Amino acid sequence: MNAKALGELASQLALHVAAMKPNYLVEADVPQEVKEKVIAEEEKDKKKALEKFLAREVMMEQELATSDEPLKIRDLIAAKEKEGLGRLTLREWALFNIGA
């Protein structure tokens, strides 16, 4: 495993979490009641409303905040796995606000 590349990925993810403040890691973590509320609040395109919510609130569905190109977090991790970092699993993160 390449420790430098893994460290760079960790830094990218840390910056992303600080910028985007995701509430969930994967879609399966979003409670069904929350999904139902999002759908109920939308009158027109319920599927699109849910997709927008997931893209805003779910880390793996978010676009990488530190990239100029559209790149979802899940795609970034998959690319790093293919580059030789091996199987990567993100289980949790913590965000600390100091002085907020």
N, C-alpha and C positions, 0 to 999 in steps of 0.2 A: 504494500500500500504506500502511496506517495504522501508523506506527511505534509509537505508544503502545499500540494494541491488540495488536500483535505482541509487544511487551515484556511486557505483562500475561500473555499466553499463555505466554511463555517462563518467567515467574515461577511461574505455576501449575504448569507441567510440572516445574520445578526442585524446588518444594516436594513435588510428588507423588513424584518419584524419591527424594528424601531420606526421605520417610515410608514408602513402599512397597517400595523397593529391588528393582525388577523385575530378573529375570535375562535376559530376552529381550525384544526389541522386538515381534516378530510371531510368530504360531504357526509359520510356516515356519522360524524360527530355532531352534526346539526340535529337537534331534537325535532321530531316530527311535528310537534306543536308550533315550532318556529317556522318551519316550511309552510305549514298550513296557514299561518298568520300572514306570511308574505304573499301567498297565493290569494287569500281572501281579500287583501287590501288592493289588489290589482283588478281593474274592471275589464281591460282589453286582453292583452297577451299574457296570460298567467305563467306560461312556460318561460317566456322571455324574462319576466319579472323575477322568477326563481333563479334563472341562470345569472342575471345581473347581481342578485343577492349573493349567490355562491362565489362569483368572481370577486366580489368586494370583501366578503367575510371569511372565506375558506383559504387558508394559506396555499395549499397545493393547487388551487384554481386561480390564484392571483398572478398577475404579470410581475416579473422581477422588477422591483423598484429601482435597482441600480443599473438597469440595462436600457440602452436607447432603442433596442429592437424588441419587438413583442416576444417574450419568452416566459412561459408559465413555470412556476417553481417545480412542478412535477416533471416538466420537460428538461429543466436544468439538471435535476438530480439524475434522471435517466441518462442524459448525455455524459455526466461525470462517471456514472457506472460503466458506460461503454468505453470511456477513456482509460479505464483501468483501476478505478478506485474500489472496485468490488461492489458488493451489495450494500447499499446505503439505506438506512431506515431512520427517519426522523420521527421521534416518538412524542416529544413535547418541547416547549420552550418557555422561557419566562421573560417578561418585560418589566423592568423597574423604572418608575418615573420618580426622579429625584427633584424635589422642589415644585412639584406639580400641584 
